[in-house]
Structures are given as C-alpha cells and as structure tokens.
Amino acid sequence: MTSDRAPHYLNGKRIIVAGSGIAGSTFVAAFGQLWLGESRKAPEVLVFDCQSRDEAMHKDSHMLILQGSTSNDGMFAIQQLRRLENVKAGSDLTSAYFSVWDRNGKFVSDIHPTRHPELPASTMRVSREHLMTQLVDKAERVSMAKFHWSCECTNAERLPNGQIRVSVESKDKALRYCDCDILIVADGPNGKLGASLQPPDAQKTYRGSSQIMGISHFGSDHLPAPISALNSGGMQMSDGEDFCCMYTPIGDGAIRWVFSQIGPAQKRTVPIEGFEELKKSLLDRASSLAGPFRRVIEATDPASVCIVPAMERLPFSHSHPEIIFLGDSNHLCSMLNPKGADLALKDGWDLAEQLYQSSSLRAAVTAYDQLSIPRVQAVMNFTKIRDRFGHSTGGLWQLYKNGMRVQRLFKLVGSQYQH
C-alpha cells in the first residue's frame, strides 16, 4: 500500500457493530487484519454487546462441529483469520461428521465429508467458549476498534444527514445515543435491535417439528455404545415413526441429545421438578427406540432440559447498505442442521473483505449478499432433506432405508475392490 492512493471510501467513517458473538467478533477481527499495513486512514469501529466480556466468552460451553470441506466452511474462515493453530490446540480434528443408526442402535449409514486441501481435517469439534476466546482476543487487538461490554443496542433511527443514531442501554438502564455511518446488526436471532430493524417479511417460520434437548452425564469411559465410538454426531432413527434422536459427545463423558418430533410448535423451559413427568412421557413416546436412548434419557441433568420449536428465517438482501444484518440476525437455520457457527464465521469474514476491497458501500454490500445468500440457501436445502429423512414415515421411510442399504453395499464392494 502506498500513501499517494486516493482515500478509502470508509475514510473517517464510524461503524457500529451491535453484538460480539461469533459473527460480530469475526467481522472485527477480519476487518482489522485486512487493514493491517494500510496507510490510508481507517474507519472507527465501536462494538457493543449486552453481555459482560466474561459472559460473552464463557457462559455457553456447548460443543460446535465446524466443517472444513470447502472455502465456504467455518474452518476455512478460521484459517483466513490466521487463528487455525490456536483454535486447533483446544479442539478435536475429526473425519466422520454424522452417523445414522436404526431403532436398535445398529449402524445404518454415515456421512464422510471431503477435506479441503488447505485444511488439516474435514471437521473440527470445538467448544464455543474456546472459539469465542480466540475470536474476541484477536478482535480486541484491532487498533481501530473499541469494545463496550454490558451495553445493548436497542433501537436505531436515520438522521437527516444520512447517519444512523443508535440507542445504547447500559446494565443500569442508563440510555445514551451514538451516531454512525454504518450499522452492523449482529445481535442474534432474538436481539432487540434486529427485531426493530428487520424488513417486514423477514419473519421466522416454524418447520413443523419441536425439539426436546438436554445433557446427559456418564463417566469418560462409560459412554453407551454406539455413541462411545462417535467423534462428532449421530442420529437414531425410529423405523418409520415421525421422530428421531440426535446425540453429540461434548467431552468429559457428557452427551448433548436432541429428540425431534413432528407436531405443534412447543417452546418452554422445563422446571427441575417437572422433569420426571417429561421423562416418562418421552420414554413412552419413543418406546420403540432401544440401544442408547433409554440410558441417555435416564442420565439427563434435569437443569439442562428445554423444549424449542424448529424455526427458520430465510436470508434477505440489503436494500439499504448502511444497515447490514450479519449471521443469525439475517438468517436462522433449524437445529436439525447445526451450521450456524460455520455461517457466522464466513459471513463475518466475507463482509469485512468486501467492505475493505470494494469501491463503495453499495458495491460491498451487494457483493456480500451474492456470497452469503447462496451459502445459506444451500444449508437450508440440506436441512429440508435431513428434516424429511429424520421424520420420514411409510413409503418415504422405506425408500430411505433401502437407499442406505444400497449405499452400504457399494461401500463394502468398494473397500473389497481396493484390497
């Protein structure tokens, strides 16, 4: 970069980032990295988050499965951030992404994604806490950025001069206003600011199933088979009934389970004293599931249980480039395909890159939409396939089951041919 270049279109501008989750922190870290060594004046970046720094990084320690098959996956974004070695140090690199078992816990099929040639594995199992620690650590080192913890962006309005005035509320309910030129909304699927600014048609829709979920604890050497052989996740089918159960080992002998069933939308917390009644109902409902199911449900921590509906929000393009919706603030995927972290990482990187290298704000946001929207739509299309598969009944289930038998046969023949 040379000092005689024309000023960047963001010269002297102020960018507010509302939310420092995976998407928001990735954006700030990527933007600072891309600007490193740039002689032209950088914009000012202010980051507000309703949580304290400690809460943002440490309150949620659940495991994420990041993919590394293509340049659109989360592991590739971490490599672009030059943080792959740091994240890898606290993660497990795996090759098997998803296994399928029948109602008795017998192996049916699995998915082995290919590895991107520039990455060390096709999948990575990492705690959200470790990932966030790495992202926030890098983002806070960005000289142009300043973080404001325990401050929530609650509303925004356009000013006659073209700027945006953002209402910021602190933990003690003190209200102040901060003006900016670009507002990046990254406060998640239920954030106040996102809800107040999203276009009218950007509504969440119910996918037709609800999930009961919890965490079960076993000794590190006592995970029930076949879960004990997992290094990522697995789904137990019900042999043609309209429910399934997914299992994910999360370390230290614990399993996160998600029981998904077709029916009216449900959303509620389950009080500890109400868990026994829910457990009995669940075991009766899924009495056909043998194998690990009963042991997992019996070992559940009652305080970890909740019921949520499978919701989805289609991605939308930006008609006003001054307000940009990032990650889950723009789109929402069902829990049946947990790709939210992958999408947030790539959204954060792509937005930073387009803002930096484009010639105008509108060009940057248009280019970002052209990258982000097809990526999200591809994930949602796969989610619909998995949704139909997990809840299939009757002839559709028979079709899936026979298809998996043929797949196993081809794998067997292929392995024998190779030997």
Backbone hydrogen bonds, N-H to C=O, Kabsch-Sander energy under -0.5 kcal/mol:
donor,donor_aa,acceptor,acceptor_aa,energy
5,R,2,T,-1.2
11,N,8,H,-2.3
13,K,10,L,-2.3
15,I,44,E,-3.4
16,I,182,I,-2.6
17,V,46,L,-3.2
18,A,16,I,-0.6
18,A,184,I,-2.9
19,G,17,V,-1.1
19,G,48,F,-2.7
21,G,186,A,-0.6
25,S,21,G,-2.6
26,T,22,I,-2.0
27,F,23,A,-2.3
28,V,24,G,-2.1
29,A,25,S,-2.6
30,A,26,T,-2.8
31,F,27,F,-2.9
32,G,28,V,-2.3
33,Q,29,A,-1.9
34,L,30,A,-2.6
35,W,31,F,-1.7
36,L,32,G,-0.7
36,L,33,Q,-0.7
38,E,35,W,-2.5
44,E,13,K,-2.8
45,V,144,M,-2.4
46,L,15,I,-2.9
47,V,146,K,-2.7
48,F,17,V,-2.5
49,D,148,H,-1.9
56,A,52,S,-2.5
57,M,53,R,-1.5
58,H,54,D,-2.7
59,K,55,E,-1.7
61,S,59,K,-0.6
64,L,126,V,-3.4
66,L,64,L,-0.7
66,L,124,M,-3.0
68,G,122,S,-3.2
73,D,70,T,-1.5
75,M,67,Q,-2.4
77,A,73,D,-1.5
78,I,74,G,-2.1
79,Q,75,M,-1.9
80,Q,76,F,-2.3
81,L,77,A,-1.7
82,R,79,Q,-1.8
83,R,78,I,-2.3
87,V,83,R,-2.6
88,K,84,L,-3.0
89,A,85,E,-1.4
90,G,87,V,-1.4
91,S,88,K,-1.7
92,D,125,R,-2.5
94,T,123,T,-2.4
97,Y,95,S,-0.7
97,Y,111,I,-1.6
98,F,111,I,-1.2
99,S,233,G,-1.8
100,V,109,S,-3.2
101,W,235,M,-2.8
102,D,106,K,-2.5
105,G,102,D,-2.0
108,V,100,V,-3.0
109,S,100,V,-1.6
111,I,98,F,-2.8
112,H,110,D,-0.5
116,H,68,G,-2.8
119,L,116,H,-2.2
122,S,94,T,-0.7
123,T,94,T,-1.6
124,M,66,L,-2.5
125,R,92,D,-3.2
126,V,64,L,-2.3
126,V,124,M,-0.6
127,S,90,G,-0.5
128,R,62,H,-2.6
131,L,127,S,-2.2
132,M,128,R,-3.0
133,T,129,E,-2.1
134,Q,130,H,-1.8
135,L,131,L,-2.3
136,V,132,M,-3.0
137,D,133,T,-2.0
138,K,134,Q,-1.7
139,A,135,L,-2.7
140,E,136,V,-2.8
141,R,137,D,-0.6
141,R,138,K,-0.8
142,V,139,A,-1.5
145,A,142,V,-1.3
146,K,45,V,-2.0
148,H,47,V,-2.9
150,S,51,Q,-2.7
151,C,49,D,-2.9
151,C,148,H,-0.6
152,E,169,E,-3.1
154,T,152,E,-0.7
154,T,167,S,-2.3
155,N,167,S,-0.9
157,E,165,R,-2.0
159,L,163,Q,-3.0
162,G,159,L,-2.2
164,I,180,C,-2.8
165,R,157,E,-3.2
166,V,164,I,-0.6
166,V,178,C,-2.8
167,S,155,N,-2.8
168,V,166,V,-0.5
168,V,176,R,-3.0
169,E,152,E,-3.1
170,S,174,A,-2.4
171,K,150,S,-1.0
173,K,170,S,-2.1
176,R,168,V,-2.4
178,C,166,V,-2.2
180,C,164,I,-2.2
181,D,14,R,-2.6
182,I,14,R,-1.7
183,L,322,E,-3.1
184,I,16,I,-3.3
184,I,182,I,-0.5
185,V,183,L,-0.7
185,V,324,I,-3.1
186,A,18,A,-2.3
186,A,184,I,-0.7
191,G,188,G,-1.0
193,L,153,C,-0.7
195,A,191,G,-2.0
196,S,192,K,-1.6
197,L,193,L,-1.2
197,L,194,G,-0.6
198,Q,194,G,-2.2
202,A,199,P,-2.1
203,Q,201,D,-1.4
205,T,312,E,-3.2
207,R,310,A,-3.2
210,S,261,Q,-2.3
211,Q,308,V,-3.5
212,I,259,F,-2.8
213,M,211,Q,-0.5
213,M,306,C,-2.6
214,G,257,W,-1.9
216,S,255,I,-2.9
217,H,299,A,-1.9
218,F,253,G,-3.5
222,H,219,G,-2.5
227,I,224,P,-0.8
228,S,224,P,-1.3
229,A,226,P,-1.5
230,L,227,I,-2.1
233,G,97,Y,-0.7
234,G,247,Y,-2.3
235,M,99,S,-2.5
236,Q,245,C,-3.5
237,M,101,W,-2.8
237,M,235,M,-0.6
238,S,243,F,-0.6
244,C,260,S,-1.9
245,C,236,Q,-1.9
246,M,258,V,-2.8
247,Y,234,G,-2.9
248,T,256,R,-2.1
250,I,254,A,-2.4
251,G,254,A,-0.6
254,A,251,G,-1.2
255,I,216,S,-2.6
256,R,248,T,-2.9
257,W,214,G,-2.5
257,W,255,I,-0.6
258,V,246,M,-2.4
259,F,212,I,-3.4
260,S,244,C,-2.5
260,S,258,V,-0.6
261,Q,210,S,-2.1
262,I,242,D,-1.7
263,G,208,G,-1.8
268,R,307,I,-2.2
270,V,305,V,-1.1
274,G,271,P,-1.7
275,F,271,P,-0.5
275,F,272,I,-1.3
278,L,274,G,-1.7
279,K,275,F,-3.4
280,K,276,E,-2.2
281,S,277,E,-2.1
282,L,278,L,-2.7
283,L,279,K,-2.7
284,D,280,K,-2.1
285,R,281,S,-2.5
286,A,282,L,-2.2
287,S,284,D,-1.2
289,L,286,A,-2.0
290,A,103,R,-3.2
290,A,288,S,-0.7
293,F,290,A,-1.4
296,V,292,P,-2.4
297,I,293,F,-2.4
298,E,294,R,-2.6
299,A,295,R,-1.4
300,T,297,I,-1.5
301,D,215,I,-3.0
304,S,301,D,-2.2
305,V,302,P,-1.1
306,C,213,M,-1.8
307,I,268,R,-2.4
308,V,211,Q,-2.5
310,A,209,S,-2.8
311,M,309,P,-1.0
312,E,205,T,-2.0
313,R,332,L,-2.3
319,S,317,S,-0.7
323,I,320,H,-1.7
324,I,183,L,-2.8
324,I,322,E,-0.5
326,L,185,V,-3.0
326,L,324,I,-0.5
329,S,326,L,-1.6
330,N,327,G,-2.0
331,H,327,G,-1.9
332,L,313,R,-2.0
337,N,334,S,-1.6
339,K,337,N,-2.7
343,L,339,K,-2.4
344,A,340,G,-2.4
345,L,341,A,-2.4
346,K,342,D,-2.1
347,D,343,L,-2.9
348,G,344,A,-2.4
349,W,345,L,-2.0
350,D,346,K,-2.9
351,L,347,D,-2.5
352,A,348,G,-1.7
353,E,349,W,-2.6
354,Q,350,D,-2.5
355,L,351,L,-2.5
356,Y,352,A,-2.0
357,Q,353,E,-2.6
358,S,354,Q,-1.7
364,A,360,S,-2.1
365,V,361,L,-2.5
366,T,362,R,-2.4
367,A,363,A,-2.2
368,Y,364,A,-2.2
369,D,365,V,-2.6
370,Q,366,T,-1.9
371,L,367,A,-1.0
371,L,368,Y,-0.8
372,S,368,Y,-3.1
373,I,369,D,-2.0
375,R,371,L,-0.9
376,V,372,S,-2.3
377,Q,373,I,-2.6
378,A,374,P,-2.0
379,V,375,R,-1.6
380,M,376,V,-2.5
381,N,377,Q,-2.3
382,F,378,A,-1.8
383,T,379,V,-2.2
384,K,380,M,-2.1
385,I,381,N,-1.4
386,R,382,F,-2.5
387,D,383,T,-2.9
388,R,384,K,-2.4
389,F,385,I,-2.2
390,G,386,R,-3.2
391,H,387,D,-1.6
392,S,389,F,-1.2
394,G,240,G,-0.6
396,L,393,T,-1.1
397,W,393,T,-1.1
398,Q,394,G,-1.9
399,L,395,G,-2.2
400,Y,396,L,-2.3
401,K,397,W,-3.0
402,N,398,Q,-2.5
403,G,399,L,-2.0
404,M,400,Y,-2.2
405,R,401,K,-1.7
406,V,402,N,-2.1
407,Q,403,G,-2.1
408,R,404,M,-2.4
409,L,405,R,-2.1
410,F,406,V,-2.5
411,K,407,Q,-2.2
412,L,408,R,-2.5
413,V,409,L,-2.7
414,G,410,F,-2.7
415,S,411,K,-2.5
416,Q,412,L,-2.2
417,Y,413,V,-2.3
418,Q,414,G,-1.9
419,H,415,S,-1.1
